[in-house]
């Protein structure tokens, strides 16, 4: 089976989590998507870069999630989520996926 890049897992978690929460109107369900994809990304980060990469990228993933909330008040929800996702996924690719 082909390996799914950690940057893709991070993007699925952030965009998918928001989309599920918004369209189902059930925030906990979005949190499940966010957490499951974050866990999958974290496993890849740990495999590729050890504890330092996993810790740093995990912190960035959580910061992207948290930071999108206040940013959404200024630029709108989707632009905030997509911007945070771009930063997290690009960094994950550079640190763990570029190979």
N, C-alpha and C positions, 0 to 999 in steps of 0.2 A: 504494500500500500504506500502511496506517495505521501511524503511528509507535508503537512500544511504549514506554511511559514507563520512564525509568531506574529508578524505584522498583520497578516490576514485575520488571525484570531483576535488580535487587539481591535481591529476595525469592526469585526463582527460583534464584539462585545459592546463597544461604544455606540455604534450606529444601530445595531440590532436591539440592544437593550433599550435605547431611547424609543425606537420605532414600536417595539412591542408594548412598552409602557404607555405610549401615546395612543396607539390604535386600539388597545384593549381596555384602556382606562384603568388598568391594574398595575400600579407602580411596582408592587412586589414581583410580578411576573417579569417585568423588565429587569429587575434586580437579579432574577435567576439567570437570565440570558447574560447579563453583565458579568456575574460571578462565574458561571460555567465557562464562558469564553476566556475570561481573565485567568482562570485556573489552567486552561489548556495553553494559553500563551505563556504563563509562568513556568510551566513544565518545560516548554521549549527554551525559554530564556535560561533556565537552570542548566539544561543539557548543553547549550551552546556557549554559555559564558560563566557558569558557576553561580555561586551565591551573590557576588557583587553585581553581576548583570541582572539577575532575577530581582534582587532588592531594588536596584535603581530603576529598572523598567517597571516593576510593580508599583513603585511610588509614583512614577510618571503617569501610569495608567489611572491610578486613583486621583492624581492631581488633575488629569484631563477630565475625568468624570466630574469632580467637584468644581473645577474651574469653568466648565461649560455653563453651569447654573447662573452665576452672576454675569457672565459674558452674554448669555441669552437675553438679559434685560436690555442690553445695549444694541445687539445686532440681530436678535431673533434666535429662536430655538434651533432650527436646522443649521443656519450658518455657524452657530456656536459649537454644535455637536460635530459638524463636519470639520471645522477648524481644529478642534481638540483632537479629533481622530487623525487628521493629517499629521499633526505634530507627533503624536504617540506612535502611529504606524511607521512614519519615516524614521524616527529614532530607533524603533525596534528593528527595522530592516537594517539600518546602519550598524547597530551593535550586535545583533544576533543572526540575521538572515543573510547578510551579504556574502558570507562564506569566503 
